[in-house]
Every structure is written in C-alpha cells, then in structure tokens.
C-alpha cells in the first residue's frame, strides 16, 4: 500500500507539519494514533447493523450522483450533466 505512493523528497523550510512529511511518516503517525485509540477503548468498531446502514446510505448517494454523469465509450465518467 505505502510502496505504491510517489515519494516527494523533503524540502527544508517548505511545508509544515504533515505537509512536510513523506507518506510513510504520515502513515506511521496515523497508525500510532489508531493503536492508542484501541488501547484506550475510544476507537469505534462498527457493528454489523451500523455497517449495513452505512453501506445503504453510501449506495444511495452513489446512485443519486451517477444519474448526472456522462460516460465515454470505455465507461469512464467524463462530466456532469446539469438538469
């Protein structure tokens, strides 16, 4: 996952915080935060009912959005039709 990202070299004095970090550094920090949340018991775990509801909502939004898209011959979305 991480190895597929394009790495930008750090530039001294440019960017602050996460903007100046490589993708691997950002991933490592996020990973530590996730592990800490699990240890403290504050991380959210979806129940199967919550996951089902989230999937239903996401699918409804996706279907609503796709009716306004136009597609090329290869099936790629290329624009939005305003109605």
DSSP file (Angstrom, degrees, kcal/mol; ACC not computed):
  #  RESIDUE AA STRUCTURE BP1 BP2  ACC     N-H-->O    O-->H-N    N-H-->O    O-->H-N    TCO  KAPPA ALPHA  PHI   PSI    X-CA   Y-CA   Z-CA
    1    1 A X    >         0   0    0      0, 0.0     3,-0.6     0, 0.0     4,-0.3   0.000 360.0 360.0 360.0 -54.0    0.0    0.0    0.0
    2    2 A X  G >   +     0   0    0      1,-0.2     3,-1.6     2,-0.2    22,-0.1   0.867 360.0  61.9 -70.9 -36.7    2.6    2.5    1.0
    3    3 A X  G 3  S+     0   0    0      1,-0.3    -1,-0.2    21,-0.0     4,-0.1   0.693  96.0  62.4 -66.0 -17.6    5.2    1.4   -1.5
    4    4 A X  G <  S+     0   0    0     -3,-0.6    -1,-0.3     2,-0.1    -2,-0.2   0.631  85.2  94.6 -82.5 -13.4    2.8    2.3   -4.4
    5    5 A X  S <  S-     0   0    0     -3,-1.6     2,-0.5    -4,-0.3    -3,-0.0  -0.432  81.8-114.4 -79.4 154.1    2.8    6.0   -3.5
    6    6 A X        -     0   0    0     -2,-0.1     2,-0.4    17,-0.0    17,-0.1  -0.767  31.0-140.5 -88.7 126.9    5.1    8.5   -5.1
    7    7 A X        -     0   0    0     -2,-0.5     2,-0.4    -4,-0.1    15,-0.1  -0.731   8.9-155.3 -93.4 132.9    7.5    9.9   -2.6
    8    8 A X        -     0   0    0     -2,-0.4     2,-0.1    13,-0.1    15,-0.1  -0.876  25.1-115.9-101.8 137.4    8.5   13.5   -2.7
    9    9 A X        -     0   0    0     -2,-0.4     2,-0.2     1,-0.1    12,-0.0  -0.417  36.3-102.3 -68.7 147.7   11.8   14.5   -1.2
   10   10 A X        -     0   0    0     -2,-0.1     2,-0.6     1,-0.0    -1,-0.1  -0.476  30.6-152.0 -69.7 138.2   11.7   16.7    1.9
   11   11 A X    >   -     0   0    0      3,-0.3     3,-1.8    -2,-0.2     2,-0.1  -0.964  20.7-121.2-113.7 121.4   12.5   20.4    1.2
   12   12 A X  T 3  S+     0   0    0     -2,-0.6     3,-0.1     1,-0.3    -2,-0.0  -0.382  94.5   9.8 -63.5 129.6   14.0   22.2    4.1
   13   13 A X  T 3  S+     0   0    0      1,-0.2     2,-0.5     2,-0.1    -1,-0.3   0.368 103.7 108.1  85.9  -5.6   11.8   25.2    5.2
   14   14 A X  S <  S+     0   0    0     -3,-1.8    -3,-0.3     6,-0.1    -1,-0.2  -0.896  73.3   1.5-108.4 134.1    8.9   24.3    2.9
   15   15 A X        -     0   0    0     -2,-0.5     2,-0.3    -3,-0.1    -2,-0.1   0.272  69.3-124.6  76.1 154.3    5.7   23.0    4.4
   16   16 A X    >   -     0   0    0      5,-0.0     3,-1.8    -3,-0.0     4,-0.2  -0.958  61.1 -18.9-133.2 153.0    4.8   22.5    8.0
   17   17 A X  G >  S+     0   0    0     -2,-0.3     3,-1.1     1,-0.3     4,-0.2  -0.251 132.1   0.4  57.7-129.5    3.6   19.5    9.9
   18   18 A X  G >  S+     0   0    0      1,-0.3     3,-1.4     2,-0.2    -1,-0.3   0.783 126.0  68.1 -64.7 -27.5    2.1   16.8    7.8
   19   19 A X  G <  S+     0   0    0     -3,-1.8    -1,-0.3     1,-0.3    -2,-0.2   0.805 101.6  46.9 -63.2 -27.9    2.7   18.7    4.6
   20   20 A X  G <  S+     0   0    0     -3,-1.1    -1,-0.3    -4,-0.2     2,-0.2   0.436  97.4  94.7 -93.8   1.4    6.5   18.3    5.0
   21   21 A X  S <  S-     0   0    0     -3,-1.4   -13,-0.1    -4,-0.2     2,-0.1  -0.581  75.3-116.6 -95.2 155.0    6.3   14.5    5.8
   22   22 A X     >  -     0   0    0     -2,-0.2     4,-2.2     1,-0.1     3,-0.2  -0.443  35.8-105.6 -76.9 160.9    6.7   11.6    3.4
   23   23 A X  H  > S+     0   0    0      1,-0.2     4,-2.4     2,-0.2     5,-0.2   0.862 121.8  55.3 -56.0 -36.2    3.7    9.3    3.0
   24   24 A X  H  > S+     0   0    0      2,-0.2     4,-2.5     1,-0.2    -1,-0.2   0.899 106.8  49.2 -65.5 -40.0    5.4    6.7    5.2
   25   25 A X  H  > S+     0   0    0     -3,-0.2     4,-2.1     2,-0.2    -2,-0.2   0.920 111.9  48.3 -65.3 -42.9    5.9    9.1    8.0
   26   26 A X  H  X S+     0   0    0     -4,-2.2     4,-2.5     1,-0.2     5,-0.2   0.917 112.3  49.7 -62.1 -42.7    2.2   10.2    7.9
   27   27 A X  H  X S+     0   0    0     -4,-2.4     4,-2.6    -5,-0.2    -2,-0.2   0.921 109.4  51.1 -61.4 -45.1    1.1    6.5    7.8
   28   28 A X  H  X S+     0   0    0     -4,-2.5     4,-2.0     1,-0.2    -1,-0.2   0.899 111.7  46.9 -62.1 -41.4    3.3    5.7   10.8
   29   29 A X  H  X S+     0   0    0     -4,-2.1     4,-2.1     2,-0.2    -1,-0.2   0.921 113.2  48.5 -66.9 -43.9    1.9    8.6   12.9
   30   30 A X  H  X S+     0   0    0     -4,-2.5     4,-2.2     1,-0.2    -2,-0.2   0.889 109.9  53.3 -62.5 -38.4   -1.7    7.7   11.9
   31   31 A X  H  X S+     0   0    0     -4,-2.6     4,-2.3     1,-0.2    -1,-0.2   0.903 107.2  50.5 -63.3 -42.1   -1.0    4.1   12.8
   32   32 A X  H  X S+     0   0    0     -4,-2.0     4,-2.3     1,-0.2    -1,-0.2   0.899 110.0  51.1 -63.4 -39.7    0.2    5.0   16.3
   33   33 A X  H  X S+     0   0    0     -4,-2.1     4,-2.2     2,-0.2    -2,-0.2   0.899 109.9  49.5 -64.0 -40.6   -2.9    7.1   16.8
   34   34 A X  H  X S+     0   0    0     -4,-2.2     4,-1.9     2,-0.2    -2,-0.2   0.897 111.6  48.2 -65.1 -40.7   -5.1    4.2   15.8
   35   35 A X  H  X S+     0   0    0     -4,-2.3     4,-2.3     2,-0.2    -2,-0.2   0.892 110.7  51.3 -67.2 -38.8   -3.3    1.8   18.1
   36   36 A X  H  X S+     0   0    0     -4,-2.3     4,-2.4     1,-0.2     6,-0.2   0.912 109.1  51.0 -64.3 -41.6   -3.5    4.3   21.0
   37   37 A X  H  X>S+     0   0    0     -4,-2.2     5,-1.7     1,-0.2     6,-1.3   0.893 110.1  49.8 -63.3 -39.2   -7.3    4.7   20.5
   38   38 A X  H  <5S+     0   0    0     -4,-1.9     3,-0.3     2,-0.2    -1,-0.2   0.922 111.4  48.9 -63.8 -43.7   -7.7    0.9   20.5
   39   39 A X  H  <5S+     0   0    0     -4,-2.3    -2,-0.2     1,-0.2    -1,-0.2   0.886 113.8  45.7 -63.4 -39.5   -5.7    0.6   23.7
   40   40 A X  H  <5S-     0   0    0     -4,-2.4    -1,-0.2    -5,-0.1    -2,-0.2   0.648 109.7-122.4 -79.6 -14.8   -7.8    3.4   25.4
   41   41 A X  T  <5S+     0   0    0     -4,-1.1    -3,-0.2    -3,-0.3    -4,-0.1   0.660  83.0 112.2  82.8  16.0  -11.0    1.9   24.2
   42   42 A X      < +     0   0    0     -5,-1.7    -4,-0.2    -6,-0.2     2,-0.2   0.495  44.6 106.1 -99.2  -4.3  -12.1    5.1   22.4
   43   43 A X  S    S-     0   0    0     -6,-1.3     2,-0.4    -7,-0.1    -9,-0.0  -0.495  71.9-122.6 -74.7 144.2  -11.8    3.7   18.9
   44   44 A X        -     0   0    0     -2,-0.2     2,-0.5     2,-0.0    -2,-0.1  -0.734  22.2-166.5 -91.2 133.3  -15.1    3.0   17.2
   45   45 A X        -     0   0    0     -2,-0.4     2,-0.2     0, 0.0    -2,-0.0  -0.983  21.2-128.8-117.5 124.5  -15.9   -0.5   16.0
   46   46 A X        -     0   0    0     -2,-0.5     2,-0.2     4,-0.1    -2,-0.0  -0.474  14.2-140.6 -71.1 136.4  -18.9   -0.9   13.6
   47   47 A X     >  -     0   0    0     -2,-0.2     4,-2.4     1,-0.1     5,-0.2  -0.489  32.9-104.2 -81.0 166.9  -21.5   -3.5   14.5
   48   48 A X  H  > S+     0   0    0      1,-0.2     4,-2.1     2,-0.2     5,-0.1   0.857 123.8  53.2 -62.9 -32.7  -22.9   -5.4   11.5
   49   49 A X  H  > S+     0   0    0      2,-0.2     4,-2.1     1,-0.2    -1,-0.2   0.920 109.5  46.9 -67.5 -43.8  -26.1   -3.3   11.8
   50   50 A X  H  > S+     0   0    0      1,-0.2     4,-2.4     2,-0.2    -2,-0.2   0.902 112.7  50.0 -64.1 -40.9  -24.1    0.0   11.6
   51   51 A X  H  X S+     0   0    0     -4,-2.4     4,-2.3     2,-0.2    -1,-0.2   0.898 109.7  51.0 -64.8 -40.7  -22.0   -1.3    8.7
   52   52 A X  H  X S+     0   0    0     -4,-2.1     4,-2.0    -5,-0.2    -1,-0.2   0.912 111.3  47.8 -62.1 -43.6  -25.2   -2.3    6.8
   53   53 A X  H  X S+     0   0    0     -4,-2.1     4,-2.3     2,-0.2    -2,-0.2   0.899 111.1  50.5 -65.5 -42.1  -26.7    1.2    7.4
   54   54 A X  H  X S+     0   0    0     -4,-2.4     4,-2.6     1,-0.2    -2,-0.2   0.906 110.9  49.4 -63.2 -41.8  -23.5    3.0    6.2
   55   55 A X  H  X S+     0   0    0     -4,-2.3     4,-2.3     2,-0.2    -1,-0.2   0.882 109.7  51.5 -64.3 -38.9  -23.4    0.8    3.1
   56   56 A X  H  X S+     0   0    0     -4,-2.0     4,-1.9     2,-0.2    -2,-0.2   0.928 112.1  45.9 -64.0 -45.1  -27.1    1.6    2.3
   57   57 A X  H  X S+     0   0    0     -4,-2.3     4,-2.1     2,-0.2    -2,-0.2   0.920 113.1  49.6 -64.5 -44.4  -26.5    5.3    2.7
   58   58 A X  H  X S+     0   0    0     -4,-2.6     4,-2.4     1,-0.2    -1,-0.2   0.897 110.7  49.9 -62.5 -40.9  -23.4    5.3    0.6
   59   59 A X  H  X S+     0   0    0     -4,-2.3     4,-2.4     2,-0.2    -1,-0.2   0.880 109.2  51.9 -65.1 -38.4  -25.1    3.3   -2.2
   60   60 A X  H  X S+     0   0    0     -4,-1.9     4,-2.1     2,-0.2    -2,-0.2   0.909 111.9  46.0 -65.3 -42.1  -28.0    5.7   -2.2
   61   61 A X  H  X S+     0   0    0     -4,-2.1     4,-2.5     2,-0.2    -2,-0.2   0.919 112.2  51.6 -65.5 -43.7  -25.7    8.7   -2.6
   62   62 A X  H  X S+     0   0    0     -4,-2.4     4,-2.4     1,-0.2    -2,-0.2   0.915 111.3  46.7 -61.0 -44.8  -23.6    7.0   -5.3
   63   63 A X  H  X S+     0   0    0     -4,-2.4     4,-1.0     1,-0.2    -1,-0.2   0.901 112.3  50.5 -64.5 -40.6  -26.7    6.1   -7.3
   64   64 A X  H  < S+     0   0    0     -4,-2.1     3,-0.3     1,-0.2     4,-0.2   0.902 113.9  44.9 -64.3 -41.1  -28.1    9.7   -7.0
   65   65 A X  H >< S+     0   0    0     -4,-2.5     3,-1.5     1,-0.2     4,-0.2   0.880 107.2  58.4 -70.3 -39.1  -24.7   11.2   -8.1
   66   66 A X  H >< S+     0   0    0     -4,-2.4     3,-1.2     1,-0.3    -1,-0.2   0.722  90.3  70.0 -70.2 -20.8  -24.3    8.8  -11.0
   67   67 A X  T 3< S+     0   0    0     -4,-1.0    -1,-0.3    -3,-0.3    -2,-0.1   0.687 100.4  49.5 -70.8 -13.5  -27.5    9.7  -12.8
   68   68 A X  T <  S+     0   0    0     -3,-1.5    13,-4.2    -4,-0.2    -1,-0.2   0.441  93.5  96.6-100.0  -1.6  -26.0   13.1  -13.6
   69   69 A X  E <   -A   80   0A   0     -3,-1.2     2,-0.3    11,-0.2    11,-0.2  -0.587  60.2-147.8 -89.7 150.1  -22.7   11.8  -15.0
   70   70 A X  E     -A   79   0A   0      9,-2.5     8,-3.0    -2,-0.2     9,-1.1  -0.873  16.5-149.1-110.1 152.6  -21.9   11.2  -18.7
   71   71 A X  E     -A   77   0A   0     -2,-0.3     6,-0.2     6,-0.3     2,-0.1  -0.896   5.5-132.5-125.2 148.5  -19.6    8.4  -19.8
   72   72 A X    >   -     0   0    0      4,-2.3     3,-1.8    -2,-0.3     6,-0.0  -0.253  46.4 -85.7 -85.5-177.7  -17.2    7.9  -22.6
   73   73 A X  T 3  S+     0   0    0      1,-0.3    -1,-0.1     2,-0.1    -2,-0.0   0.761 128.7  55.7 -63.0 -25.6  -17.1    4.7  -24.8
   74   74 A X  T 3  S-     0   0    0      2,-0.1    -1,-0.3     1,-0.0    -3,-0.0   0.474 120.2-107.1 -86.7  -1.4  -14.8    3.0  -22.3
   75   75 A X  S <  S+     0   0    0     -3,-1.8     2,-0.3     1,-0.3    -2,-0.1   0.583  72.3 141.0  89.0  10.6  -17.3    3.5  -19.5
   76   76 A X        -     0   0    0      1,-0.1    -4,-2.3     2,-0.0    -1,-0.3  -0.682  58.8-112.6 -87.9 140.2  -15.3    6.2  -17.7
   77   77 A X  E     +A   71   0A   0     -2,-0.3    -6,-0.3    -6,-0.2     3,-0.1  -0.540  40.8 169.9 -68.8 129.5  -17.2    9.2  -16.2
   78   78 A X  E     -     0   0A   0     -8,-3.0     2,-0.3     1,-0.3    -7,-0.2   0.522  53.1 -13.8-121.9  -9.1  -16.2   12.3  -18.1
   79   79 A X  E     -A   70   0A   0     -9,-1.1    -9,-2.5     2,-0.0     2,-0.5  -0.992  60.9 -97.1-178.1 174.3  -18.6   15.0  -17.0
   80   80 A X  E     -A   69   0A   0     -2,-0.3     2,-0.6   -11,-0.2   -11,-0.2  -0.928  25.1-144.1-113.9 132.2  -21.7   16.1  -15.2
   81   81 A X        -     0   0    0    -13,-4.2     2,-0.5    -2,-0.5    -2,-0.0  -0.854  16.8-144.6 -94.1 120.9  -25.0   16.8  -17.0
   82   82 A X              0   0    0     -2,-0.6   -13,-0.0     1,-0.1    -2,-0.0  -0.745 360.0 360.0 -88.6 128.4  -26.8   19.7  -15.3
   83   83 A X              0   0    0     -2,-0.5    -1,-0.1     0, 0.0    -2,-0.0   0.382 360.0 360.0-116.1 360.0  -30.6   19.3  -15.3
